[in-house]
Amino acid sequence: MLALKTYQTEIRSRGQMTIPKAIRKVSNIYEGQIVSMLPIGDSILITPKPLQLDEARRQMKKILLSSGMSIEELVEGLKEDRSNLFGELYGGKQS
């Protein structure tokens, strides 16, 4: 838990700001994560948003793009992994 301390950050021209590392660490906020912002009077509450389906899709797309793999290659690899696992568990290949 962070000690009560004021952290300051600058709002850039496009409305972007950096959340200080100490706050990101204690709040488990990581790069690419979506956060929720709630205005409360003249303050703003920022909280990590739970991973939901849309966020999971964004993360999977990001992983696919960085790996250079196509969706078809991913699905084919999953089919192969599933068949191999079936063989390990039940002693034969799944068709």
PDB file as gemmi writes it, atoms N, CA and C in Angstrom:
CRYST1    1.000    1.000    1.000  90.00  90.00  90.00 P 1                      
ATOM      1  N   MET A   1       0.849  -1.180   0.000  1.00  0.00           N  
ATOM      2  CA  MET A   1       0.000   0.000   0.000  1.00  0.00           C  
ATOM      3  C   MET A   1       0.885   1.231   0.000  1.00  0.00           C  
ATOM      4  N   LEU A   2       0.530   2.210  -0.816  1.00  0.00           N  
ATOM      5  CA  LEU A   2       1.278   3.461  -0.878  1.00  0.00           C  
ATOM      6  C   LEU A   2       0.975   4.332   0.327  1.00  0.00           C  
ATOM      7  N   ALA A   3       1.989   5.007   0.807  1.00  0.00           N  
ATOM      8  CA  ALA A   3       1.755   6.010   1.846  1.00  0.00           C  
ATOM      9  C   ALA A   3       0.993   7.167   1.208  1.00  0.00           C  
ATOM     10  N   LEU A   4       0.238   7.881   2.019  1.00  0.00           N  
ATOM     11  CA  LEU A   4      -0.489   9.025   1.479  1.00  0.00           C  
ATOM     12  C   LEU A   4       0.510  10.064   1.009  1.00  0.00           C  
ATOM     13  N   LYS A   5       0.566  10.208  -0.276  1.00  0.00           N  
ATOM     14  CA  LYS A   5       1.528  11.112  -0.902  1.00  0.00           C  
ATOM     15  C   LYS A   5       0.886  11.632  -2.172  1.00  0.00           C  
ATOM     16  N   THR A   6       1.131  12.872  -2.499  1.00  0.00           N  
ATOM     17  CA  THR A   6       0.590  13.449  -3.715  1.00  0.00           C  
ATOM     18  C   THR A   6       1.569  13.203  -4.855  1.00  0.00           C  
ATOM     19  N   TYR A   7       1.045  12.683  -5.955  1.00  0.00           N  
ATOM     20  CA  TYR A   7       1.840  12.491  -7.167  1.00  0.00           C  
ATOM     21  C   TYR A   7       1.320  13.460  -8.212  1.00  0.00           C  
ATOM     22  N   GLN A   8       2.201  14.027  -8.985  1.00  0.00           N  
ATOM     23  CA  GLN A   8       1.796  14.956 -10.022  1.00  0.00           C  
ATOM     24  C   GLN A   8       2.216  14.425 -11.382  1.00  0.00           C  
ATOM     25  N   THR A   9       1.410  14.738 -12.393  1.00  0.00           N  
ATOM     26  CA  THR A   9       1.715  14.351 -13.754  1.00  0.00           C  
ATOM     27  C   THR A   9       1.195  15.438 -14.672  1.00  0.00           C  
ATOM     28  N   GLU A  10       1.736  15.502 -15.861  1.00  0.00           N  
ATOM     29  CA  GLU A  10       1.359  16.537 -16.826  1.00  0.00           C  
ATOM     30  C   GLU A  10       0.395  15.961 -17.859  1.00  0.00           C  
ATOM     31  N   ILE A  11      -0.634  16.733 -18.190  1.00  0.00           N  
ATOM     32  CA  ILE A  11      -1.553  16.360 -19.261  1.00  0.00           C  
ATOM     33  C   ILE A  11      -0.941  16.900 -20.554  1.00  0.00           C  
ATOM     34  N   ARG A  12      -0.719  16.020 -21.506  1.00  0.00           N  
ATOM     35  CA  ARG A  12      -0.107  16.426 -22.781  1.00  0.00           C  
ATOM     36  C   ARG A  12      -1.157  16.958 -23.746  1.00  0.00           C  
ATOM     37  N   SER A  13      -0.727  17.429 -24.883  1.00  0.00           N  
ATOM     38  CA  SER A  13      -1.617  18.100 -25.846  1.00  0.00           C  
ATOM     39  C   SER A  13      -2.769  17.217 -26.316  1.00  0.00           C  
ATOM     40  N   ARG A  14      -2.565  15.919 -26.393  1.00  0.00           N  
ATOM     41  CA  ARG A  14      -3.627  15.007 -26.849  1.00  0.00           C  
ATOM     42  C   ARG A  14      -4.436  14.450 -25.687  1.00  0.00           C  
ATOM     43  N   GLY A  15      -4.282  15.036 -24.489  1.00  0.00           N  
ATOM     44  CA  GLY A  15      -5.034  14.588 -23.322  1.00  0.00           C  
ATOM     45  C   GLY A  15      -4.408  13.397 -22.632  1.00  0.00           C  
ATOM     46  N   GLN A  16      -3.201  13.026 -23.009  1.00  0.00           N  
ATOM     47  CA  GLN A  16      -2.536  11.867 -22.415  1.00  0.00           C  
ATOM     48  C   GLN A  16      -1.779  12.279 -21.160  1.00  0.00           C  
ATOM     49  N   MET A  17      -1.708  11.327 -20.221  1.00  0.00           N  
ATOM     50  CA  MET A  17      -0.915  11.549 -19.019  1.00  0.00           C  
ATOM     51  C   MET A  17      -0.226  10.252 -18.633  1.00  0.00           C  
ATOM     52  N   THR A  18       0.816  10.361 -17.851  1.00  0.00           N  
ATOM     53  CA  THR A  18       1.532   9.196 -17.362  1.00  0.00           C  
ATOM     54  C   THR A  18       1.151   8.981 -15.906  1.00  0.00           C  
ATOM     55  N   ILE A  19       0.722   7.762 -15.593  1.00  0.00           N  
ATOM     56  CA  ILE A  19       0.449   7.414 -14.202  1.00  0.00           C  
ATOM     57  C   ILE A  19       1.793   7.008 -13.599  1.00  0.00           C  
ATOM     58  N   PRO A  20       2.193   7.646 -12.496  1.00  0.00           N  
ATOM     59  CA  PRO A  20       3.501   7.339 -11.902  1.00  0.00           C  
ATOM     60  C   PRO A  20       3.682   5.846 -11.621  1.00  0.00           C  
ATOM     61  N   LYS A  21       4.918   5.370 -11.790  1.00  0.00           N  
ATOM     62  CA  LYS A  21       5.245   3.950 -11.659  1.00  0.00           C  
ATOM     63  C   LYS A  21       4.819   3.378 -10.308  1.00  0.00           C  
ATOM     64  N   ALA A  22       5.022   4.125  -9.222  1.00  0.00           N  
ATOM     65  CA  ALA A  22       4.654   3.627  -7.889  1.00  0.00           C  
ATOM     66  C   ALA A  22       3.156   3.344  -7.806  1.00  0.00           C  
ATOM     67  N   ILE A  23       2.344   4.179  -8.413  1.00  0.00           N  
ATOM     68  CA  ILE A  23       0.896   3.981  -8.409  1.00  0.00           C  
ATOM     69  C   ILE A  23       0.526   2.809  -9.311  1.00  0.00           C  
ATOM     70  N   ARG A  24       1.150   2.720 -10.507  1.00  0.00           N  
ATOM     71  CA  ARG A  24       0.868   1.592 -11.412  1.00  0.00           C  
ATOM     72  C   ARG A  24       1.199   0.268 -10.745  1.00  0.00           C  
ATOM     73  N   LYS A  25       2.320   0.230 -10.040  1.00  0.00           N  
ATOM     74  CA  LYS A  25       2.770  -1.008  -9.420  1.00  0.00           C  
ATOM     75  C   LYS A  25       1.797  -1.473  -8.336  1.00  0.00           C  
ATOM     76  N   VAL A  26       1.449  -0.600  -7.418  1.00  0.00           N  
ATOM     77  CA  VAL A  26       0.567  -0.980  -6.314  1.00  0.00           C  
ATOM     78  C   VAL A  26      -0.862  -1.246  -6.804  1.00  0.00           C  
ATOM     79  N   SER A  27      -1.254  -0.636  -7.931  1.00  0.00           N  
ATOM     80  CA  SER A  27      -2.609  -0.797  -8.460  1.00  0.00           C  
ATOM     81  C   SER A  27      -2.700  -1.894  -9.515  1.00  0.00           C  
ATOM     82  N   ASN A  28      -1.582  -2.541  -9.820  1.00  0.00           N  
ATOM     83  CA  ASN A  28      -1.538  -3.571 -10.861  1.00  0.00           C  
ATOM     84  C   ASN A  28      -2.067  -3.049 -12.193  1.00  0.00           C  
ATOM     85  N   ILE A  29      -1.620  -1.881 -12.580  1.00  0.00           N  
ATOM     86  CA  ILE A  29      -1.973  -1.294 -13.866  1.00  0.00           C  
ATOM     87  C   ILE A  29      -0.775  -1.499 -14.786  1.00  0.00           C  
ATOM     88  N   TYR A  30      -1.016  -2.112 -15.958  1.00  0.00           N  
ATOM     89  CA  TYR A  30       0.076  -2.431 -16.859  1.00  0.00           C  
ATOM     90  C   TYR A  30      -0.190  -1.847 -18.246  1.00  0.00           C  
ATOM     91  N   GLU A  31       0.833  -1.814 -19.071  1.00  0.00           N  
ATOM     92  CA  GLU A  31       0.746  -1.238 -20.413  1.00  0.00           C  
ATOM     93  C   GLU A  31      -0.368  -1.886 -21.230  1.00  0.00           C  
ATOM     94  N   GLY A  32      -1.166  -1.056 -21.871  1.00  0.00           N  
ATOM     95  CA  GLY A  32      -2.234  -1.532 -22.735  1.00  0.00           C  
ATOM     96  C   GLY A  32      -3.542  -1.820 -22.012  1.00  0.00           C  
ATOM     97  N   GLN A  33      -3.518  -1.784 -20.684  1.00  0.00           N  
ATOM     98  CA  GLN A  33      -4.723  -2.073 -19.913  1.00  0.00           C  
ATOM     99  C   GLN A  33      -5.686  -0.895 -19.991  1.00  0.00           C  
ATOM    100  N   ILE A  34      -6.972  -1.197 -19.974  1.00  0.00           N  
ATOM    101  CA  ILE A  34      -8.011  -0.187 -19.944  1.00  0.00           C  
ATOM    102  C   ILE A  34      -8.272   0.168 -18.483  1.00  0.00           C  
ATOM    103  N   VAL A  35      -8.414   1.451 -18.189  1.00  0.00           N  
ATOM    104  CA  VAL A  35      -8.768   1.892 -16.844  1.00  0.00           C  
ATOM    105  C   VAL A  35     -10.090   2.647 -16.904  1.00  0.00           C  
ATOM    106  N   SER A  36     -10.799   2.654 -15.782  1.00  0.00           N  
ATOM    107  CA  SER A  36     -12.036   3.418 -15.672  1.00  0.00           C  
ATOM    108  C   SER A  36     -11.745   4.711 -14.936  1.00  0.00           C  
ATOM    109  N   MET A  37     -12.353   5.798 -15.390  1.00  0.00           N  
ATOM    110  CA  MET A  37     -12.185   7.098 -14.744  1.00  0.00           C  
ATOM    111  C   MET A  37     -13.561   7.607 -14.339  1.00  0.00           C  
ATOM    112  N   LEU A  38     -13.690   8.011 -13.081  1.00  0.00           N  
ATOM    113  CA  LEU A  38     -14.955   8.487 -12.552  1.00  0.00           C  
ATOM    114  C   LEU A  38     -14.744   9.860 -11.933  1.00  0.00           C  
ATOM    115  N   PRO A  39     -15.377  10.906 -12.517  1.00  0.00           N  
ATOM    116  CA  PRO A  39     -15.251  12.235 -11.913  1.00  0.00           C  
ATOM    117  C   PRO A  39     -16.043  12.289 -10.596  1.00  0.00           C  
ATOM    118  N   ILE A  40     -15.396  12.756  -9.550  1.00  0.00           N  
ATOM    119  CA  ILE A  40     -16.035  12.919  -8.244  1.00  0.00           C  
ATOM    120  C   ILE A  40     -15.728  14.341  -7.781  1.00  0.00           C  
ATOM    121  N   GLY A  41     -16.698  15.213  -7.913  1.00  0.00           N  
ATOM    122  CA  GLY A  41     -16.464  16.620  -7.578  1.00  0.00           C  
ATOM    123  C   GLY A  41     -15.382  17.189  -8.473  1.00  0.00           C  
ATOM    124  N   ASP A  42     -14.350  17.751  -7.871  1.00  0.00           N  
ATOM    125  CA  ASP A  42     -13.240  18.283  -8.670  1.00  0.00           C  
ATOM    126  C   ASP A  42     -12.068  17.308  -8.727  1.00  0.00           C  
ATOM    127  N   SER A  43     -12.325  16.044  -8.392  1.00  0.00           N  
ATOM    128  CA  SER A  43     -11.301  14.991  -8.434  1.00  0.00           C  
ATOM    129  C   SER A  43     -11.696  13.920  -9.445  1.00  0.00           C  
ATOM    130  N   ILE A  44     -10.759  13.029  -9.728  1.00  0.00           N  
ATOM    131  CA  ILE A  44     -11.012  11.914 -10.640  1.00  0.00           C  
ATOM    132  C   ILE A  44     -10.530  10.635  -9.958  1.00  0.00           C  
ATOM    133  N   LEU A  45     -11.389   9.620  -9.935  1.00  0.00           N  
ATOM    134  CA  LEU A  45     -11.015   8.304  -9.435  1.00  0.00           C  
ATOM    135  C   LEU A  45     -10.649   7.451 -10.639  1.00  0.00           C  
ATOM    136  N   ILE A  46      -9.432   6.894 -10.651  1.00  0.00           N  
ATOM    137  CA  ILE A  46      -8.973   6.032 -11.746  1.00  0.00           C  
ATOM    138  C   ILE A  46      -8.782   4.639 -11.175  1.00  0.00           C  
ATOM    139  N   THR A  47      -9.457   3.652 -11.783  1.00  0.00           N  
ATOM    140  CA  THR A  47      -9.342   2.279 -11.305  1.00  0.00           C  
ATOM    141  C   THR A  47      -9.067   1.337 -12.467  1.00  0.00           C  
ATOM    142  N   PRO A  48      -8.308   0.253 -12.219  1.00  0.00           N  
ATOM    143  CA  PRO A  48      -8.116  -0.741 -13.275  1.00  0.00           C  
ATOM    144  C   PRO A  48      -9.456  -1.386 -13.608  1.00  0.00           C  
ATOM    145  N   LYS A  49      -9.720  -1.532 -14.881  1.00  0.00           N  
ATOM    146  CA  LYS A  49     -10.950  -2.183 -15.326  1.00  0.00           C  
ATOM    147  C   LYS A  49     -10.661  -3.667 -15.473  1.00  0.00           C  
ATOM    148  N   PRO A  50     -11.549  -4.540 -14.969  1.00  0.00           N  
ATOM    149  CA  PRO A  50     -11.306  -5.978 -15.113  1.00  0.00           C  
ATOM    150  C   PRO A  50     -11.219  -6.391 -16.584  1.00  0.00           C  
ATOM    151  N   LEU A  51     -10.417  -7.424 -16.844  1.00  0.00           N  
ATOM    152  CA  LEU A  51     -10.289  -7.961 -18.186  1.00  0.00           C  
ATOM    153  C   LEU A  51     -11.631  -8.532 -18.628  1.00  0.00           C  
ATOM    154  N   GLN A  52     -12.172  -7.998 -19.703  1.00  0.00           N  
ATOM    155  CA  GLN A  52     -13.448  -8.456 -20.233  1.00  0.00           C  
ATOM    156  C   GLN A  52     -13.229  -8.953 -21.651  1.00  0.00           C  
ATOM    157  N   LEU A  53     -14.282  -9.447 -22.267  1.00  0.00           N  
ATOM    158  CA  LEU A  53     -14.162 -10.059 -23.584  1.00  0.00           C  
ATOM    159  C   LEU A  53     -13.523  -9.117 -24.602  1.00  0.00           C  
ATOM    160  N   ASP A  54     -13.980  -7.861 -24.669  1.00  0.00           N  
ATOM    161  CA  ASP A  54     -13.389  -6.931 -25.637  1.00  0.00           C  
ATOM    162  C   ASP A  54     -11.910  -6.712 -25.370  1.00  0.00           C  
ATOM    163  N   GLU A  55     -11.541  -6.598 -24.096  1.00  0.00           N  
ATOM    164  CA  GLU A  55     -10.136  -6.414 -23.758  1.00  0.00           C  
ATOM    165  C   GLU A  55      -9.342  -7.671 -24.100  1.00  0.00           C  
ATOM    166  N   ALA A  56      -9.917  -8.848 -23.844  1.00  0.00           N  
ATOM    167  CA  ALA A  56      -9.245 -10.102 -24.198  1.00  0.00           C  
ATOM    168  C   ALA A  56      -9.007 -10.167 -25.700  1.00  0.00           C  
ATOM    169  N   ARG A  57      -9.998  -9.741 -26.478  1.00  0.00           N  
ATOM    170  CA  ARG A  57      -9.840  -9.723 -27.940  1.00  0.00           C  
ATOM    171  C   ARG A  57      -8.714  -8.788 -28.358  1.00  0.00           C  
ATOM    172  N   ARG A  58      -8.658  -7.600 -27.735  1.00  0.00           N  
ATOM    173  CA  ARG A  58      -7.589  -6.646 -28.062  1.00  0.00           C  
ATOM    174  C   ARG A  58      -6.228  -7.243 -27.745  1.00  0.00           C  
ATOM    175  N   GLN A  59      -6.125  -7.904 -26.591  1.00  0.00           N  
ATOM    176  CA  GLN A  59      -4.852  -8.504 -26.201  1.00  0.00           C  
ATOM    177  C   GLN A  59      -4.452  -9.624 -27.157  1.00  0.00           C  
ATOM    178  N   MET A  60      -5.423 -10.457 -27.557  1.00  0.00           N  
ATOM    179  CA  MET A  60      -5.125 -11.538 -28.497  1.00  0.00           C  
ATOM    180  C   MET A  60      -4.693 -10.977 -29.846  1.00  0.00           C  
ATOM    181  N   LYS A  61      -5.362  -9.916 -30.304  1.00  0.00           N  
ATOM    182  CA  LYS A  61      -4.988  -9.291 -31.574  1.00  0.00           C  
ATOM    183  C   LYS A  61      -3.562  -8.743 -31.492  1.00  0.00           C  
ATOM    184  N   LYS A  62      -3.243  -8.120 -30.362  1.00  0.00           N  
ATOM    185  CA  LYS A  62      -1.907  -7.567 -30.166  1.00  0.00           C  
ATOM    186  C   LYS A  62      -0.851  -8.679 -30.223  1.00  0.00           C  
ATOM    187  N   ILE A  63      -1.150  -9.814 -29.590  1.00  0.00           N  
ATOM    188  CA  ILE A  63      -0.218 -10.953 -29.584  1.00  0.00           C  
ATOM    189  C   ILE A  63      -0.055 -11.514 -30.991  1.00  0.00           C  
ATOM    190  N   LEU A  64      -1.169 -11.652 -31.718  1.00  0.00           N  
ATOM    191  CA  LEU A  64      -1.096 -12.164 -33.098  1.00  0.00           C  
ATOM    192  C   LEU A  64      -0.257 -11.242 -33.972  1.00  0.00           C  
ATOM    193  N   LEU A  65      -0.495  -9.933 -33.864  1.00  0.00           N  
ATOM    194  CA  LEU A  65       0.258  -8.979 -34.679  1.00  0.00           C  
ATOM    195  C   LEU A  65       1.749  -9.040 -34.367  1.00  0.00           C  
ATOM    196  N   SER A  66       2.084  -9.128 -33.079  1.00  0.00           N  
ATOM    197  CA  SER A  66       3.501  -9.136 -32.721  1.00  0.00           C  
ATOM    198  C   SER A  66       4.182 -10.447 -33.114  1.00  0.00           C  
ATOM    199  N   SER A  67       3.413 -11.548 -33.199  1.00  0.00           N  
ATOM    200  CA  SER A  67       4.002 -12.837 -33.555  1.00  0.00           C  
ATOM    201  C   SER A  67       4.098 -13.030 -35.068  1.00  0.00           C  
ATOM    202  N   GLY A  68       3.304 -12.234 -35.828  1.00  0.00           N  
ATOM    203  CA  GLY A  68       3.283 -12.398 -37.278  1.00  0.00           C  
ATOM    204  C   GLY A  68       2.458 -13.599 -37.726  1.00  0.00           C  
ATOM    205  N   MET A  69       1.726 -14.207 -36.816  1.00  0.00           N  
ATOM    206  CA  MET A  69       0.927 -15.386 -37.116  1.00  0.00           C  
ATOM    207  C   MET A  69      -0.474 -14.963 -37.565  1.00  0.00           C  
ATOM    208  N   SER A  70      -1.030 -15.685 -38.527  1.00  0.00           N  
ATOM    209  CA  SER A  70      -2.397 -15.407 -38.967  1.00  0.00           C  
ATOM    210  C   SER A  70      -3.377 -16.167 -38.075  1.00  0.00           C  
ATOM    211  N   ILE A  71      -4.636 -15.763 -38.120  1.00  0.00           N  
ATOM    212  CA  ILE A  71      -5.672 -16.460 -37.355  1.00  0.00           C  
ATOM    213  C   ILE A  71      -5.774 -17.907 -37.817  1.00  0.00           C  
ATOM    214  N   GLU A  72      -5.664 -18.111 -39.124  1.00  0.00           N  
ATOM    215  CA  GLU A  72      -5.735 -19.471 -39.666  1.00  0.00           C  
ATOM    216  C   GLU A  72      -4.614 -20.341 -39.110  1.00  0.00           C  
ATOM    217  N   GLU A  73      -3.399 -19.787 -39.035  1.00  0.00           N  
ATOM    218  CA  GLU A  73      -2.264 -20.538 -38.490  1.00  0.00           C  
ATOM    219  C   GLU A  73      -2.492 -20.850 -37.010  1.00  0.00           C  
ATOM    220  N   LEU A  74      -3.052 -19.899 -36.281  1.00  0.00           N  
ATOM    221  CA  LEU A  74      -3.344 -20.108 -34.870  1.00  0.00           C  
ATOM    222  C   LEU A  74      -4.349 -21.242 -34.693  1.00  0.00           C  
ATOM    223  N   VAL A  75      -5.445 -21.197 -35.464  1.00  0.00           N  
ATOM    224  CA  VAL A  75      -6.480 -22.233 -35.363  1.00  0.00           C  
ATOM    225  C   VAL A  75      -5.907 -23.596 -35.737  1.00  0.00           C  
ATOM    226  N   GLU A  76      -5.104 -23.645 -36.792  1.00  0.00           N  
ATOM    227  CA  GLU A  76      -4.496 -24.913 -37.215  1.00  0.00           C  
ATOM    228  C   GLU A  76      -3.574 -25.447 -36.126  1.00  0.00           C  
ATOM    229  N   GLY A  77      -2.801 -24.564 -35.504  1.00  0.00           N  
ATOM    230  CA  GLY A  77      -1.923 -24.970 -34.409  1.00  0.00           C  
ATOM    231  C   GLY A  77      -2.710 -25.488 -33.216  1.00  0.00           C  
ATOM    232  N   LEU A  78      -3.837 -24.845 -32.932  1.00  0.00           N  
ATOM    233  CA  LEU A  78      -4.686 -25.305 -31.827  1.00  0.00           C  
ATOM    234  C   LEU A  78      -5.259 -26.686 -32.112  1.00  0.00           C  
ATOM    235  N   LYS A  79      -5.657 -26.909 -33.380  1.00  0.00           N  
ATOM    236  CA  LYS A  79      -6.173 -28.231 -33.755  1.00  0.00           C  
ATOM    237  C   LYS A  79      -5.109 -29.299 -33.548  1.00  0.00           C  
ATOM    238  N   GLU A  80      -3.882 -28.980 -33.954  1.00  0.00           N  
ATOM    239  CA  GLU A  80      -2.775 -29.929 -33.805  1.00  0.00           C  
ATOM    240  C   GLU A  80      -2.484 -30.191 -32.330  1.00  0.00           C  
ATOM    241  N   ASP A  81      -2.452 -29.115 -31.521  1.00  0.00           N  
ATOM    242  CA  ASP A  81      -2.214 -29.277 -30.083  1.00  0.00           C  
ATOM    243  C   ASP A  81      -3.313 -30.115 -29.436  1.00  0.00           C  
ATOM    244  N   ARG A  82      -4.559 -29.871 -29.836  1.00  0.00           N  
ATOM    245  CA  ARG A  82      -5.685 -30.621 -29.283  1.00  0.00           C  
ATOM    246  C   ARG A  82      -5.572 -32.110 -29.635  1.00  0.00           C  
ATOM    247  N   SER A  83      -5.209 -32.387 -30.879  1.00  0.00           N  
ATOM    248  CA  SER A  83      -5.055 -33.773 -31.319  1.00  0.00           C  
ATOM    249  C   SER A  83      -3.935 -34.469 -30.546  1.00  0.00           C  
ATOM    250  N   ASN A  84      -2.813 -33.772 -30.367  1.00  0.00           N  
ATOM    251  CA  ASN A  84      -1.695 -34.340 -29.615  1.00  0.00           C  
ATOM    252  C   ASN A  84      -2.079 -34.604 -28.163  1.00  0.00           C  
ATOM    253  N   LEU A  85      -2.800 -33.652 -27.554  1.00  0.00           N  
ATOM    254  CA  LEU A  85      -3.223 -33.825 -26.172  1.00  0.00           C  
ATOM    255  C   LEU A  85      -4.186 -34.999 -26.051  1.00  0.00           C  
ATOM    256  N   PHE A  86      -5.100 -35.139 -27.004  1.00  0.00           N  
ATOM    257  CA  PHE A  86      -6.031 -36.264 -27.013  1.00  0.00           C  
ATOM    258  C   PHE A  86      -5.253 -37.584 -27.044  1.00  0.00           C  
ATOM    259  N   GLY A  87      -4.222 -37.616 -27.895  1.00  0.00           N  
ATOM    260  CA  GLY A  87      -3.391 -38.805 -27.996  1.00  0.00           C  
ATOM    261  C   GLY A  87      -2.682 -39.115 -26.699  1.00  0.00           C  
ATOM    262  N   GLU A  88      -2.159 -38.097 -26.027  1.00  0.00           N  
ATOM    263  CA  GLU A  88      -1.491 -38.299 -24.741  1.00  0.00           C  
ATOM    264  C   GLU A  88      -2.460 -38.802 -23.682  1.00  0.00           C  
ATOM    265  N   LEU A  89      -3.662 -38.269 -23.672  1.00  0.00           N  
ATOM    266  CA  LEU A  89      -4.635 -38.638 -22.636  1.00  0.00           C  
ATOM    267  C   LEU A  89      -5.319 -39.977 -22.894  1.00  0.00           C  
ATOM    268  N   TYR A  90      -5.619 -40.266 -24.177  1.00  0.00           N  
ATOM    269  CA  TYR A  90      -6.434 -41.415 -24.491  1.00  0.00           C  
ATOM    270  C   TYR A  90      -5.749 -42.462 -25.373  1.00  0.00           C  
ATOM    271  N   GLY A  91      -4.489 -42.236 -25.697  1.00  0.00           N  
ATOM    272  CA  GLY A  91      -3.706 -43.236 -26.406  1.00  0.00           C  
ATOM    273  C   GLY A  91      -3.935 -43.319 -27.897  1.00  0.00           C  
ATOM    274  N   GLY A  92      -4.486 -42.333 -28.507  1.00  0.00           N  
ATOM    275  CA  GLY A  92      -4.669 -42.329 -29.957  1.00  0.00           C  
ATOM    276  C   GLY A  92      -4.858 -40.920 -30.467  1.00  0.00           C  
ATOM    277  N   LYS A  93      -4.785 -40.764 -31.766  1.00  0.00           N  
ATOM    278  CA  LYS A  93      -4.980 -39.452 -32.377  1.00  0.00           C  
ATOM    279  C   LYS A  93      -6.454 -39.192 -32.605  1.00  0.00           C  
ATOM    280  N   GLN A  94      -6.846 -37.943 -32.345  1.00  0.00           N  
ATOM    281  CA  GLN A  94      -8.217 -37.541 -32.630  1.00  0.00           C  
ATOM    282  C   GLN A  94      -8.282 -37.081 -34.071  1.00  0.00           C  
ATOM    283  N   SER A  95      -9.336 -37.450 -34.798  1.00  0.00           N  
ATOM    284  CA  SER A  95      -9.425 -37.053 -36.206  1.00  0.00           C  
ATOM    285  C   SER A  95     -10.119 -35.734 -36.359  1.00  0.00           C  
TER     286      SER A  95                                                      
END                                                                             
